[in-house]
Amino acid sequence: MKSKAQAINRVSYEQVDSIIASDLVLVGSITAGGSLRIEGNIRGEVSLSGNLIIGKNGFVTGKCKATNIHVIGTIEGDVQCEQLKIFSTGKMIGDAEIESIVIDEGAVFIGNCKIISDQAKEQIVGEVMQVLD
């Protein structure tokens, strides 16, 4: 059986339920039950029960909640997730409430980071699921 840490570290960049294309600009909120890869420009909140991947050309301005958030592009806004990973090309400006964080060399993180407890994490997941119902 895989440990929780091993499962979190194996976020698939190929298996996503939806993709926001690089030529798309979306203004408004996104709420979904699956995983999402953003290559375009989003101005608004993103709430997912799956993983959020901000691609190299992706740009999000707004609050993001997801199981895992991997930033290859840019997020300007607060995030809540289990694992936040900012890749070497990634830029995150905002506060993070997370269980774990990985910041690659060359990445940019400007903000505050708060490690959340299991109880708080269950509340975040519950809020996202409630919105989906």
Residue frames as a rotation matrix with the C-alpha (Angstrom) as fourth column:
MET 1
0.576 0.818 0.000 0.00
0.818 -0.576 0.000 0.00
0.000 0.000 -1.000 0.00
LYS 2
-0.182 -0.631 0.755 1.31
0.577 -0.690 -0.437 3.46
0.796 0.356 0.489 -0.91
SER 3
-0.433 -0.004 -0.901 1.89
0.818 -0.422 -0.392 5.97
-0.379 -0.907 0.186 1.82
LYS 4
0.649 0.729 -0.217 -0.02
0.605 -0.668 -0.433 9.25
-0.461 0.150 -0.875 1.68
ALA 5
0.215 -0.657 -0.723 3.21
-0.303 -0.749 0.590 11.14
-0.929 0.092 -0.360 0.90
GLN 6
-0.751 -0.499 0.432 3.94
0.203 0.448 0.870 8.86
-0.628 0.741 -0.235 -2.08
ALA 7
-0.039 0.835 0.549 0.41
0.966 0.171 -0.192 9.30
-0.254 0.523 -0.814 -3.42
ILE 8
0.708 0.294 -0.642 0.61
0.252 -0.955 -0.160 13.10
-0.660 -0.048 -0.750 -3.14
ASN 9
-0.107 -0.877 -0.468 3.98
-0.321 -0.415 0.851 13.28
-0.941 0.241 -0.237 -4.88
ARG 10
-0.784 -0.177 0.595 2.68
0.408 0.575 0.709 11.37
-0.468 0.798 -0.379 -7.91
VAL 11
0.200 0.821 -0.535 0.35
-0.093 -0.528 -0.844 13.98
-0.975 0.218 -0.029 -9.34
SER 12
-0.196 -0.219 0.956 -0.11
0.847 0.454 0.278 13.15
-0.495 0.863 0.097 -13.00
TYR 13
-0.492 -0.047 -0.869 0.34
-0.211 -0.962 0.172 16.04
-0.844 0.268 0.464 -15.40
GLU 14
-0.962 0.131 -0.238 -1.25
-0.205 0.227 0.952 14.03
0.179 0.965 -0.192 -18.21
GLN 15
-0.479 0.821 -0.311 -4.40
0.738 0.569 0.364 12.82
0.476 -0.055 -0.878 -16.45
VAL 16
-0.909 0.302 -0.287 -6.64
-0.072 -0.792 -0.606 15.82
-0.411 -0.530 0.742 -15.93
ASP 17
-0.211 0.928 0.307 -10.39
0.747 0.356 -0.562 16.10
-0.631 0.111 -0.768 -16.33
SER 18
0.840 0.503 0.204 -10.37
0.525 -0.658 -0.540 19.57
-0.137 0.561 -0.817 -17.90
ILE 19
-0.350 -0.937 0.019 -7.89
0.887 -0.325 0.327 21.91
-0.300 0.131 0.945 -19.57
ILE 20
0.741 0.409 -0.533 -8.16
0.227 -0.899 -0.374 25.67
-0.632 0.157 -0.759 -19.93
ALA 21
0.472 -0.547 0.691 -6.34
0.877 0.208 -0.434 26.41
0.094 0.811 0.578 -23.21
SER 22
-0.397 -0.812 -0.428 -3.59
0.825 -0.520 0.221 29.00
-0.402 -0.265 0.876 -23.55
ASP 23
-0.859 0.082 0.506 -5.70
0.274 -0.760 0.589 31.30
0.433 0.645 0.630 -25.73
LEU 24
0.135 0.981 -0.139 -8.61
0.609 0.028 0.793 31.41
0.782 -0.192 -0.594 -23.25
VAL 25
-0.905 -0.230 0.358 -9.30
-0.126 -0.659 -0.742 34.23
0.407 -0.716 0.567 -20.79
LEU 26
-0.068 0.894 -0.443 -11.97
0.605 0.390 0.694 33.38
0.793 -0.221 -0.568 -18.24
VAL 27
-0.785 -0.051 0.617 -13.44
-0.387 -0.738 -0.553 35.90
0.483 -0.673 0.560 -15.80
GLY 28
0.364 0.911 0.196 -15.46
-0.763 0.171 0.623 34.25
0.534 -0.376 0.757 -13.04
SER 29
-0.068 -0.323 0.944 -15.38
-0.883 0.459 0.094 31.33
-0.464 -0.828 -0.316 -10.63
ILE 30
-0.098 -0.013 -0.995 -14.61
-0.605 0.795 0.049 27.71
0.791 0.606 -0.085 -11.45
THR 31
-0.103 0.107 0.989 -15.95
-0.876 0.462 -0.141 24.90
-0.472 -0.881 0.047 -9.27
ALA 32
0.233 0.123 -0.965 -15.34
-0.744 0.662 -0.095 21.29
0.627 0.739 0.246 -10.29
GLY 33
0.832 0.175 0.526 -15.15
-0.494 0.667 0.558 17.79
-0.253 -0.724 0.641 -8.90
GLY 34
0.820 -0.539 0.194 -12.09
0.573 0.768 -0.288 16.71
0.006 0.347 0.938 -10.83
SER 35
-0.027 -0.934 -0.355 -8.61
0.625 -0.293 0.724 17.88
-0.781 -0.203 0.591 -11.75
LEU 36
0.935 0.341 0.093 -7.88
0.305 -0.646 -0.699 20.94
-0.178 0.682 -0.709 -13.88
ARG 37
-0.217 -0.974 0.063 -4.87
0.867 -0.163 0.472 22.16
-0.449 0.157 0.879 -15.84
ILE 38
0.805 0.458 -0.378 -4.79
0.296 -0.861 -0.414 25.87
-0.515 0.221 -0.828 -16.62
GLU 39
-0.225 -0.848 0.480 -2.71
0.938 -0.055 0.343 27.11
-0.265 0.527 0.808 -19.54
GLY 40
0.017 0.351 0.936 -4.77
0.626 -0.734 0.264 30.27
0.780 0.581 -0.232 -20.07
ASN 41
-0.882 -0.268 0.387 -5.70
-0.033 -0.785 -0.619 33.27
0.469 -0.559 0.684 -17.94
ILE 42
0.000 0.878 -0.479 -8.23
0.767 0.308 0.563 32.97
0.642 -0.367 -0.673 -15.09
ARG 43
-0.807 -0.127 0.577 -9.51
-0.225 -0.837 -0.498 35.95
0.546 -0.532 0.647 -13.11
GLY 44
0.287 0.908 0.304 -11.60
-0.772 0.032 0.634 34.53
0.567 -0.417 0.711 -10.28
GLU 45
-0.036 -0.234 0.972 -11.77
-0.881 0.466 0.080 31.79
-0.472 -0.853 -0.223 -7.67
VAL 46
-0.088 -0.043 -0.995 -10.95
-0.615 0.788 0.021 28.17
0.783 0.614 -0.096 -8.45
SER 47
-0.108 0.126 0.986 -12.37
-0.908 0.392 -0.150 25.42
-0.406 -0.911 0.072 -6.17
LEU 48
0.060 0.031 -0.998 -11.65
-0.680 0.733 -0.018 21.78
0.731 0.680 0.065 -6.99
SER 49
0.781 0.119 0.614 -11.91
-0.545 0.610 0.575 18.47
-0.306 -0.783 0.541 -5.20
GLY 50
0.804 -0.549 0.228 -9.05
0.594 0.727 -0.344 17.22
0.023 0.412 0.911 -7.41
ASN 51
-0.068 -0.951 -0.302 -5.69
0.781 -0.239 0.577 18.65
-0.621 -0.196 0.759 -8.39
LEU 52
0.948 0.244 -0.207 -4.93
0.088 -0.820 -0.566 22.06
-0.307 0.518 -0.798 -9.89
ILE 53
-0.021 -0.958 0.287 -2.00
0.846 0.136 0.516 22.43
-0.533 0.253 0.807 -12.25
ILE 54
0.767 0.127 -0.629 -1.05
-0.135 -0.927 -0.351 25.90
-0.627 0.354 -0.693 -13.43
GLY 55
0.623 -0.503 0.599 0.86
0.773 0.514 -0.372 25.31
-0.121 0.695 0.709 -16.68
LYS 56
-0.362 -0.928 -0.090 3.89
0.885 -0.373 0.279 27.28
-0.293 0.021 0.956 -17.85
ASN 57
-0.811 0.111 0.574 1.73
0.253 -0.818 0.516 29.89
0.527 0.564 0.636 -19.63
GLY 58
0.115 0.936 -0.333 -1.05
0.760 0.133 0.636 29.72
0.639 -0.326 -0.696 -17.06
PHE 59
-0.885 -0.289 0.365 -1.97
0.027 -0.815 -0.579 32.76
0.465 -0.503 0.729 -14.98
VAL 60
0.057 0.907 -0.416 -4.52
0.774 0.223 0.592 32.79
0.630 -0.356 -0.690 -12.15
THR 61
-0.819 -0.145 0.556 -5.60
-0.195 -0.840 -0.507 35.90
0.540 -0.524 0.659 -10.27
GLY 62
0.222 0.925 0.310 -7.78
-0.745 -0.044 0.666 34.80
0.629 -0.378 0.679 -7.38
LYS 63
-0.106 -0.165 0.981 -8.18
-0.907 0.421 -0.027 32.40
-0.408 -0.892 -0.194 -4.49
CYS 64
-0.046 0.018 -0.999 -7.53
-0.667 0.743 0.045 28.70
0.743 0.669 -0.022 -5.24
LYS 65
0.000 0.080 0.997 -8.64
-0.842 0.538 -0.043 25.59
-0.540 -0.839 0.068 -3.29
ALA 66
0.466 0.109 -0.878 -7.72
-0.656 0.708 -0.260 22.08
0.594 0.697 0.401 -4.41
THR 67
0.981 -0.178 -0.080 -6.29
0.192 0.800 0.568 18.80
-0.038 -0.573 0.819 -3.13
ASN 68
0.028 -0.998 -0.058 -2.86
0.740 -0.019 0.673 19.58
-0.672 -0.062 0.738 -4.60
ILE 69
0.959 0.186 -0.214 -1.72
0.008 -0.773 -0.634 22.71
-0.284 0.607 -0.743 -6.40
HIS 70
0.067 -0.950 0.304 1.29
0.788 0.237 0.568 22.61
-0.612 0.201 0.765 -8.69
VAL 71
0.813 0.193 -0.550 2.49
-0.024 -0.932 -0.362 25.94
-0.582 0.307 -0.753 -10.04
ILE 72
-0.013 -0.778 0.628 4.55
0.921 0.235 0.310 25.98
-0.389 0.582 0.714 -13.20
GLY 73
-0.064 0.131 0.989 3.13
0.628 -0.765 0.142 29.37
0.776 0.630 -0.033 -14.28
THR 74
-0.895 -0.269 0.357 1.77
-0.017 -0.777 -0.630 32.11
0.446 -0.570 0.690 -11.98
ILE 75
0.135 0.913 -0.384 -0.80
0.844 0.097 0.528 32.48
0.520 -0.396 -0.757 -9.21
GLU 76
-0.845 -0.217 0.489 -1.62
-0.068 -0.863 -0.501 35.83
0.530 -0.456 0.715 -7.66
GLY 77
0.213 0.925 0.314 -3.95
-0.686 -0.088 0.723 34.97
0.696 -0.369 0.616 -4.80
ASP 78
-0.251 -0.239 0.938 -4.27
-0.923 0.352 -0.157 32.89
-0.293 -0.905 -0.309 -1.66
VAL 79
-0.147 0.162 -0.976 -4.27
-0.535 0.817 0.216 29.08
0.832 0.554 -0.034 -1.85
GLN 80
0.047 0.170 0.984 -5.55
-0.899 0.437 -0.032 26.24
-0.436 -0.883 0.173 0.33
CYS 81
0.526 0.081 -0.847 -4.43
-0.584 0.757 -0.291 22.68
0.618 0.648 0.446 -0.39
GLU 82
0.960 -0.273 0.061 -2.69
0.163 0.724 0.670 19.59
-0.227 -0.633 0.740 0.94
GLN 83
0.040 -0.993 0.115 0.48
0.737 0.107 0.667 20.01
-0.674 0.058 0.736 -1.11
LEU 84
0.927 0.074 -0.368 1.71
-0.157 -0.813 -0.560 23.15
-0.340 0.577 -0.743 -2.83
LYS 85
0.118 -0.915 0.386 4.56
0.736 0.341 0.584 22.66
-0.666 0.215 0.714 -5.26
ILE 86
0.828 0.031 -0.561 6.12
-0.264 -0.860 -0.437 25.64
-0.495 0.510 -0.703 -7.01
PHE 87
0.617 -0.585 0.526 8.34
0.763 0.607 -0.221 24.59
-0.190 0.538 0.821 -9.89
SER 88
-0.326 -0.900 -0.287 11.46
0.768 -0.430 0.475 26.50
-0.552 -0.065 0.831 -11.01
THR 89
-0.798 0.087 0.597 9.43
0.426 -0.619 0.660 28.50
0.427 0.780 0.457 -13.55
GLY 90
0.108 0.971 -0.214 6.57
0.823 0.034 0.567 29.08
0.558 -0.237 -0.795 -11.09
LYS 91
-0.863 -0.261 0.433 5.58
0.016 -0.871 -0.491 32.25
0.505 -0.417 0.756 -9.30
MET 92
0.059 0.877 -0.477 3.17
0.821 0.229 0.523 32.48
0.568 -0.422 -0.707 -6.37
ILE 93
-0.858 -0.195 0.475 2.16
-0.067 -0.874 -0.481 35.78
0.509 -0.444 0.737 -4.80
GLY 94
0.208 0.939 0.276 -0.23
-0.601 -0.100 0.793 35.27
0.772 -0.330 0.543 -1.89
ASP 95
-0.283 -0.227 0.932 -0.72
-0.940 0.258 -0.222 33.39
-0.190 -0.939 -0.287 1.32
ALA 96
-0.227 0.124 -0.966 -0.81
-0.442 0.870 0.216 29.59
0.868 0.476 -0.143 1.51
GLU 97
0.079 0.271 0.959 -2.62
-0.926 0.375 -0.029 27.29
-0.368 -0.886 0.281 3.95
ILE 98
0.278 -0.144 -0.950 -1.12
-0.677 0.672 -0.301 23.91
0.682 0.726 0.089 3.23
GLU 99
0.980 -0.030 0.196 -0.08
-0.110 0.740 0.663 20.56
-0.165 -0.672 0.722 4.66
SER 100
0.186 -0.965 0.187 3.24
0.601 0.262 0.755 20.47
-0.778 -0.028 0.628 2.81
ILE 101
0.887 0.034 -0.461 5.19
-0.276 -0.760 -0.588 22.68
-0.370 0.648 -0.665 0.44
VAL 102
0.163 -0.850 0.500 7.92
0.790 0.416 0.450 22.13
-0.590 0.322 0.740 -2.14
ILE 103
0.867 0.031 -0.498 9.68
-0.202 -0.891 -0.407 25.10
-0.456 0.453 -0.766 -3.73
ASP 104
0.597 -0.657 0.460 12.14
0.801 0.517 -0.301 24.38
-0.040 0.549 0.835 -6.51
GLU 105
-0.268 -0.790 -0.552 15.30
0.556 -0.594 0.581 26.44
-0.787 -0.151 0.598 -6.97
GLY 106
-0.960 -0.129 0.250 14.49
0.278 -0.566 0.776 29.50
0.042 0.814 0.579 -9.06
ALA 107
-0.090 0.994 0.054 10.81
0.827 0.044 0.560 29.57
0.555 0.095 -0.827 -8.08
VAL 108
-0.803 -0.073 0.592 9.25
-0.163 -0.928 -0.335 32.70
0.573 -0.366 0.733 -6.59
PHE 109
0.040 0.818 -0.573 7.03
0.822 0.299 0.484 32.67
0.568 -0.491 -0.661 -3.48
ILE 110
-0.862 -0.191 0.469 5.98
-0.054 -0.886 -0.461 35.99
0.503 -0.423 0.754 -1.96
GLY 111
0.200 0.957 0.211 3.56
-0.481 -0.092 0.872 35.63
0.853 -0.276 0.442 0.92
ASN 112
-0.289 -0.186 0.939 2.92
-0.948 0.196 -0.253 33.81
-0.137 -0.963 -0.232 4.17
CYS 113
-0.276 0.140 -0.951 2.73
-0.336 0.913 0.232 30.08
0.900 0.384 -0.205 4.65
LYS 114
-0.174 0.306 0.936 0.64
-0.975 0.080 -0.208 28.37
-0.138 -0.949 0.285 7.34
ILE 115
-0.862 -0.110 -0.495 0.75
-0.190 0.975 0.114 24.62
0.470 0.192 -0.861 7.92
ILE 116
-0.037 0.948 0.317 -2.79
-0.920 -0.156 0.359 23.37
0.389 -0.278 0.878 8.52
SER 117
-0.610 -0.088 0.788 -3.91
-0.579 0.728 -0.367 20.51
-0.541 -0.680 -0.495 10.75
ASP 118
-0.951 0.297 0.087 -5.84
0.296 0.789 0.538 17.42
0.091 0.537 -0.838 9.61
GLN 119
-0.229 0.914 -0.334 -9.02
0.755 -0.050 -0.654 18.87
-0.615 -0.402 -0.679 11.14
ALA 120
-0.049 0.153 -0.987 -8.72
-0.314 -0.940 -0.130 22.11
-0.948 0.304 0.094 9.17
LYS 121
-0.882 -0.334 -0.333 -7.95
-0.422 0.244 0.873 20.09
-0.211 0.910 -0.356 6.01
GLU 122
-0.707 0.686 0.170 -11.16
0.692 0.721 -0.034 18.06
-0.146 0.093 -0.985 6.43
GLN 123
0.058 0.727 -0.685 -13.08
0.381 -0.650 -0.658 21.33
-0.923 -0.222 -0.314 6.71
ILE 124
-0.412 -0.286 -0.865 -11.58
-0.614 -0.615 0.495 22.63
-0.674 0.735 0.078 3.43
VAL 125
-0.997 0.045 -0.060 -12.50
-0.010 0.709 0.705 19.42
0.074 0.704 -0.707 1.58
GLY 126
-0.427 0.893 -0.138 -15.98
0.796 0.299 -0.527 19.51
-0.429 -0.335 -0.839 3.13
GLU 127
-0.040 0.378 -0.925 -16.52
-0.086 -0.924 -0.374 23.09
-0.995 0.065 0.070 1.94
VAL 128
-0.718 -0.267 -0.643 -15.52
-0.642 -0.106 0.760 22.22
-0.271 0.958 -0.095 -1.63
MET 129
-0.922 0.388 0.009 -17.75
0.371 0.874 0.313 19.14
0.114 0.292 -0.950 -1.67
GLN 130
-0.248 0.856 -0.453 -20.63
0.605 -0.228 -0.763 21.16
-0.756 -0.464 -0.462 -0.25
VAL 131
-0.258 0.079 -0.963 -20.30
-0.533 -0.843 0.074 23.70
-0.805 0.533 0.260 -3.06
LEU 132
-0.914 -0.164 -0.372 -20.37
-0.405 0.460 0.790 20.86
0.041 0.873 -0.486 -5.60
ASP 133
-0.713 0.700 0.045 -23.62
0.651 0.684 -0.328 19.43
-0.260 -0.204 -0.944 -4.18
